[in-house]
């Protein structure tokens, strides 16, 4: 197993272990989309080297007072980015 695959699996499982939102839990159990995983494998992991402060399937409110899910949210030290 590659270093990426090992850290990716640990990261995804650790997010599932602490999640209390049933909608987000369901999305995480289905796994991330192919494009998201390839972005992490080809761009994020080589550039950053870890998944610290990166949250998959992050829930945000939209303008119609509904919910949307960002594929990835980066939130280091209180800052937010999608």
C-alpha positions as CSV (number, residue, x, y, z in Angstrom):
1,X,0.0,0.0,0.0
2,X,1.4,3.4,-0.9
3,X,2.0,6.2,1.6
4,X,-0.9,8.2,0.0
5,X,-3.3,5.2,0.3
6,X,-2.4,4.5,3.9
7,X,-2.8,8.2,5.0
8,X,-5.9,8.7,2.9
9,X,-7.6,5.7,4.6
10,X,-6.6,6.8,8.1
11,X,-7.8,10.3,7.4
12,X,-11.2,9.2,6.0
13,X,-11.7,6.8,8.9
14,X,-10.8,9.4,11.5
15,X,-13.3,11.8,10.0
16,X,-16.0,9.1,10.1
17,X,-15.2,8.2,13.7
18,X,-15.8,11.7,15.0
19,X,-18.8,12.7,12.8
20,X,-22.2,13.2,14.4
21,X,-24.1,14.6,11.5
22,X,-26.1,11.7,9.9
23,X,-26.1,13.3,6.4
24,X,-22.4,13.8,6.4
25,X,-21.8,10.4,7.9
26,X,-23.7,8.8,5.0
27,X,-21.7,10.8,2.4
28,X,-18.4,9.7,4.0
29,X,-19.5,6.1,4.2
30,X,-20.1,6.1,0.4
31,X,-16.6,7.4,-0.1
32,X,-15.3,10.4,-1.9
33,X,-15.7,10.8,-5.6
34,X,-13.1,9.7,-8.1
35,X,-12.2,13.3,-9.1
36,X,-11.7,14.3,-5.4
37,X,-9.5,11.3,-4.7
38,X,-7.4,12.0,-7.8
39,X,-7.1,15.6,-6.8
40,X,-5.8,14.6,-3.4
41,X,-3.5,12.0,-4.9
42,X,-2.1,14.1,-7.7
43,X,-2.2,17.7,-6.3
44,X,-2.8,18.0,-2.6
45,X,-0.7,15.2,-1.2
46,X,2.4,15.9,-3.3
47,X,2.2,19.6,-2.5
48,X,1.2,19.5,1.2
49,X,2.2,16.0,2.3
50,X,-0.7,15.5,4.8
51,X,-4.4,16.0,5.3
52,X,-4.2,18.2,8.4
53,X,-7.0,20.7,8.6
54,X,-8.7,19.3,5.5
55,X,-12.3,18.2,5.9
56,X,-14.2,16.0,3.4
57,X,-17.9,16.6,2.5
58,X,-18.2,19.7,4.6
59,X,-21.7,21.0,5.1
60,X,-22.5,24.7,4.4
61,X,-25.8,26.6,4.1
62,X,-26.7,27.9,0.7
63,X,-28.6,31.1,-0.2
64,X,-32.0,29.2,-0.2
65,X,-31.4,28.2,3.4
66,X,-30.7,24.7,2.2
67,X,-27.5,22.7,2.6
68,X,-24.7,22.0,0.2
69,X,-21.6,19.9,0.7
70,X,-18.1,21.1,-0.3
71,X,-16.0,18.2,-1.6
72,X,-13.1,19.5,0.6
73,X,-12.9,22.3,3.1
74,X,-9.5,23.6,4.4
75,X,-9.8,25.1,7.8
76,X,-6.5,25.8,9.6
77,X,-6.6,27.8,12.8
78,X,-10.1,29.1,12.3
79,X,-9.6,30.2,8.7
80,X,-12.0,28.7,6.1
81,X,-11.6,27.8,2.4
82,X,-13.2,25.4,0.0
